[in-house]
Amino acid sequence: MRLVILIIFCSLFFTSSLQAELNFAISSMISPDETFYLYKDFGKYIEGKIGKKVNPIFRRNYSEVNKLIETGRVDFASICTGALIYLDNKRYVILGVPVVNGKSAYKSFIIVNKKSNIEKLSDLKGKVFAFTDRLSNSGYIYPRYLILKEVGVKPDVFFKKIFFTNSHDKSIYLVNIGLIDGAAVDSLVFDFIEHHEPEKIKNVKIIHKSEDFLAPPFVASAYLSKDLRNKIQNVLLTMHKDSKGKKILEKLKIDKFVEPDYNLLKKVLIMKNYLTKLGYEE
């Protein structure tokens, strides 16, 4: 019996360790085409460092990426912070989080069109508003928490109409052209667009900035062998020390990767639990 168990264990270990290819999922916080362009070289870099082919997989819906991680259909992934707290914590390991402008954190921005007379959150009452994804922290969890705390009503009562755009850049675009009145977006995406394509936010103003939350993490599926998890993590945490890796990070506007500050994640959990307690969690 012990021999059978040993054979099964060894089979699973070596199958995982010797797998020829790895699947890398990327939650599309921005449009899929832009995501592919930005992360193409990133995937190739990891591929070269660990000696295994890396297949990028893109999904618009954050819950789809979560399912891929939990079932082991992807080996590692870049996910939204909000999506992380919906993952079964026995099915993943955090490999690292990005540091941008010296901080491993980001904010939720509430944005509106400059041509509107909207100056504060309460001015959005009866307006058309965009969320990004139901598992997004900056684009859904935080703004709902904010509205319930400050206004005391559910968003579907507060706003005239609500849209889900599936990407932060699309939300920004719709506000910029004046098609919708406001949106909740990721500060990292907003800052990236402001730096690279400022014309895309020329009509946008920020009326609210949240406190800091944990930056969107990179995670590995628990099905991936510990050896490969450690190798990928080492690549992430050291790539800023490598000239090629540093160049790729600069393209992504990332300083480096570090281990997570769980206090920044705890803030998101507190908001989620608050929404659940009030019966507003979906």
Helices and strands as residue ranges (DSSP letters): H 2-17, E 21-27, H 32-50, E 53-59, H 62-70, E 76-78, H 81-84, E 92-99, E 105-106, E 108-113, G 121-124, E 128-131, I 137-141, H 142-150, H 155-158, E 161-164, H 168-176, E 182-186, H 187-196, G 198-201, E 204-209, E 213-214, E 218-221, H 226-238, G 239-241, H 243-251, E 256-258, H 262-277
